[in-house]
Amino acid sequence: MKHTLDELLDIVYRYYPRGVGMVDGDLDRNAIDNSEEHARLVAARKKAATDERWHALRRRIEERFPEAPLMNYSLHLPTGGHDACYSFAIHLPGASRDRSLWFQVSFLAPYYIIHKSCTIDIVKETRKDFFPVIFQGLHFQVDGSPFDPRLVSNPDDERLKHVTIERHYITFDLLPDERPYAEWIAREIEATFGCEPMPPEVGTLLVPDLATPHLPGENRLYDCLFSDQHTWVKPSPSDVPAPGVRVDPSQLTEPFKAVLTVQAALFGTLLTLERETKSFYAVVGTDGTLRKEEMLRILAEIRKHLDLPATPRVIAAKGELEASMRAFETLLAAWEGDGAPSDAMVAWASNFLARWDVDENEAPRDA
């Protein structure tokens, strides 16, 4: 190694502001972006993009290994955004789709690394306080337990108790058929930039006092001198938070399906009108209970959007939408209050969803 750890930290602190970025527990991105250190990093990225040695290196590699397509991951450098290295990968011939070798050359310090991606399956007990479900094309996050018999019809199902999570991480251990590529390219990198490999026992060390590129306590030397887009250390089960198990709609109880049917009709319509398209991803929160005050608020929002300039799709459906909302308002007024919806409300919602399909980009259809 050409540098001691203290010298490497000095390099890091030249480009990443020390002790800047956290205010009362929240990340202050503006303070980081407006710092002298960040300006220095942006300038280094832009300067690196103009270095002809980098472009010539890629051309030599492509000529030497025409059978291994090279992907340049540093196209963003001229804008001054992302990473502190030249980054590229080659896809090995005859290999699976995900088998690529990564090469990263820091332009902040004279070091490079060669690695590839690995995966690990981590089995975790599911959370007991919420679970996601997709119902009528909407993503609901349920504030409740997947083991609650009021919400899930088969809470004893073993499949609900554990979730397998796939995590990607970096390994520096190469297979015999990968080494000829890595060794030839490593010699070219060293001859071109005069640098040497940074070993994992150094690169994975945590850097103190930084709130960027990751949150405090999560930044490693590799993150700062190369890229923060990788997981440099094999994750352990304790590092992975307990997930919420995705419950299939067929596993829900009928009363809960009734609640979601009404919510899907109203929330789906509101979200569509707000975005003027149904090509979006949104998460709707629910605890399995309907509340009249919330339903009235959503109706008011829908009416407000119907009074605004609309897309041709909404204009064509405006009359029917207004009539449908008035019909639901009447049903809501006759409803006793919070809890399960009336049969009439569920029937209205089911009929409405059949015509105003919140999962398709089209106007309501005639019944």
N, C-alpha and C positions, 0 to 999 in steps of 0.2 A: 504494500500500500504506500502511495506517495504522500499520504496525509495521515495525521493522527486524528482521533475522534474529535478533539477540540478544534482542530483546523477545519474539519468537515462541517462542524456546527457553525463555525464562523462564516463559512461559505453560505450555508443555509440562511443564517440570519441576515445576510446581505440582501437576500431576495425575498424573504418572508418576514413580515413585521412581528417582532417579538413582543408578547404581552398586549397585542392589539386585536380587537375583533369580538370580544365578549362584553356585553353590558347587561348586568342583572340577570345573567344566565341565558341571554339571547344572543344569537350571532349578529354582529354588526358588519354586514358585508361592505357597506359604504366606507367604513373606517379602514378596512383592509384595502379596498380598491383605490382609495385616495392616498395611500401611504407611499413614501419614497421607495420603499423596498419593492412594492408591487409594480411601480412604474419602471423600476430597474429590471424586473423580471420580464415585463412586456417588451421592453426595448431589447433584451437579450433574445427573446423569441423571434422578433422581427429581423434582427441581425442574423440569427442562425439560418433563417429561411433563405438568405441571399448567398450563403456559403456554397460555392460551386463544388467543393470537395464532397459535400453530402449528395448532390445530384450525380456526380461522377461515380461515387461509390455504388449507388443504386444501379446505374447502368452496367457497371462491371459485374455485379451479382447477377443481374438478369441475363447477361451474355454467358456467364459461366454456368448457370443452372436454368436453362430455358424450360426444363421439365418441371420446375418448381415455381409457380407463379408468385410474384412478389406483390404484396399489398402495402402501399405507403400510408401510414397512419399519422403523417405530419403535414398534411395539406393545409391545416389550420394555422400553421406558424406565421405566415405573412400577416395575419390579422392580430397577432399578439396574444391569442387565446390558447389556453390549455398546455400542460406538460412543460417539462424542462429538458426534453431530450428529442433526438431524432428517433423515430419509432417505425419499424416495419416488421412484417412477418412473411415467411415463405410457407406455402402449402406443399407438403411433401408428396411426391408422386405415388400413386397407388395407395394412398392413405385414406382414412376416413375423413369425412368432411371437416371435423373439428381438430384434426391433427396438424397443427402448425407450430413452427418455431418462431419465437419472437426475439427480435434484436433491438436493443435500445441503447443509444449513445448520448450521454449527458453533454450538454453544451455549457453547463455551469461548473462542472468539475471533470477532470480527465479520466472518466471511468465509463465502462459499458457493462451490460448484462445480457445474458442469453437464457431464455426460459421458455416454458410451455405451460399450457393450462391443464389442470387436473380437476376432477370432480369427486365429491364425497357426499354420500347420502347420510343425513342425520335424522334419526327418528326422535320425535319429541311428543310429549303428552300435549294434547290440545288445550287451549285456553277454555276456561269454564265461564267466562263472563261475556263473550260475544262470539258470533259466527257469521260468515258471509253466505248469501244465497242469491242466485240469479232467478228472478221471477218476472215473467212477462217482459223479458228483455232488459229489465232494470237490475242494477246491482244494489242489493240491500245489505247493510251491515246491521245485524240484529243485536241489540243490547240485551242479551239474555244467554242462557246456557243451552248448548246443543243437547244437554241431558235433561232439559225441562220438559216433562210430558205434556205441558200445555202448548208447547211450540213444536216439538218433534214427536212423531208418532211411535218411533222405535228407539227411544233414548238408550237402550241397552245394546245397541248395535256396536260391536267391537271396532268397526271401521271408523267410528266417530271418536275413538279414544286416543288415537295416535295419528300423526301426520309425518310422512317422509319428505324431508326438504333437501333439495339438491343445491349444493354450494360449490362454486368454482374457486380455485386458488392456484397459486403459482408453484411450480416445481422447477428446480434447476438440474434435476437428474435426467440425463438424456440417454436414450436407447442407442445400441451400437449402430443401427442404420441411420441415426440422426447425427451422429458425431462428425462424419465427413463434411456435411454441410456447415455445421457449427464451427468446426476448426478452420475451414478455408475462409469463411466470412469473418471470423474473429481475427485472423491474420490481416485481412484487408482493413478492418476497423482500426487495428493497432497501427498499421503502417500509415493510414490516412490521417488519423487524429492524434496519434501519439498517446493513446490512453491504455488503461489496463482494466481487467475485470474487477468489479466490486463484489466481494464475497457476501453471501447471505447473512453470515453472522455479523457483518457490519451494516449492510443495507437495511436489515429488518429492525435495527435499534430504533427505539422511540425517541423523538425529538421533543424536548420540553418547551413549554411556554409558547406554543403556536396554536392558533385557532383556524388555521388554513394550511393545506387544502381540506383537511378533515377537521373535526371538532377536537378540542384540547384532549391530549392523552391518546390520540389515535394516529398521530402523524409519525411516519417512519422516514428514515433517510431516503429510502427508495421513492417514497411519495414526493419528497421535496426535490430530489436531484434527478429523478426520472419521470415517473407518472403516478398519479393517484387513482388510475383507472383499474388497478389490479388489487387482488387480495394477496398480500405477500406472505402471509403465515397461514398454515392449515388451520381452518376454524375447528373449534371444539364444540361439543354440544352446549356447553355453558355459555358460549359466545352467541348462540342463536336464540332469539326470544321465542317463547311459546307461541305457536300460530293458532289462528282460528280455523277450525275445520270447515271446509265448504260442504254445506248440506244440500242434497238434491231436493228440488221442490216436491218430488213425490214422497219424501220422508216427512213433510210438514203435516201438522194436524189440520183438519178441515176448518176449525175456527180461525187458526192463524192464516190459512190460505185466504179466507174471507177478508181478513184485515188487509193482507197484501194486495188483494185484487182491487180494493177501493183505493189504496194508496198508489198502486201502479197507474190507475186511470188518471188520478189527479196529478201526482208528481210527474208522471211521464208526459202529460200534456203541458204542464208548466215548463219543464226542462226543454221540451221541444220548442215551445214558443220563445223562450229566452235565447236559445241558440239559433233559431230559424233553420235548424237542420236536425235530423235524428242521428247523424253520424257523430256521436260523442260518447264519452265515458264519464259517468257520474255515479257517485255513491249516495244512496238515500239511507238515512238512519231511521231505525224503528225499534220499539221495544215490544211490539206485538199488541199495542193498544191504540185504538182510534180516539182522538180527542177533538171535540167539536170546535174548539177555538182554533186549533191548527187547520182543520178542514176549511173553516171560514176564511182564514188568512190565505190559504192557497187559492181558493175561489176568487178572492179579491185580486190576487196577483194575476190570475188568468184573465180576469176581466180587464185589468189594466193593460195587459199585453195585446188583447184583442182591440183595444182602442188606439194602439200605436200603429204607425206604418208597418205593413206586413208583407211577407213574400207572397207570390202568386198562389202558392199552395195554401197558405193560411187564408188568403182572401177568398178562395174558392170554397173553403170549408167554414167561413166565419159564421154564416147563418146557422148552420147545424151545430157548430160548437157552442154558440150562445144559447141555443135552445136546450142543448144537453146540459149545460151548466145551470140553467134556470131549473131544469127538472131535478138535478141533484140538490140544488139549494132547497127546493121544496121538501125533498126527502130528508135532508139534514135538519130542517126546522122541526119536522115531526119526530125526529130521533130523540130518545130519552136522554142521551148524553154519552159520556166517555165509556169506552169498553168495546164490545163487539158490535159490528155494524148490523143493521137490520137486514132481513132477507131482501127487501126491496132495494136497499143500497147496493148489495152485492149483485143483484140482477142487473141494476142500472150499469154498474161498473163493468160487468162481463159483457154486456151488450155494447157498451161504449168502446171497450178495448177491441172487440171484433170489428168495429168500423174505423176507429181512430187507432191504428196499430202502432204503438209506441216503439215497436221494434223494426218498422219498415218506413221507408221514406216515401210516403204517399198520403193523400188526403183521406178522410173518412169515407168508407164505402157504404152504400145503401144496404140496409138490413134485408 
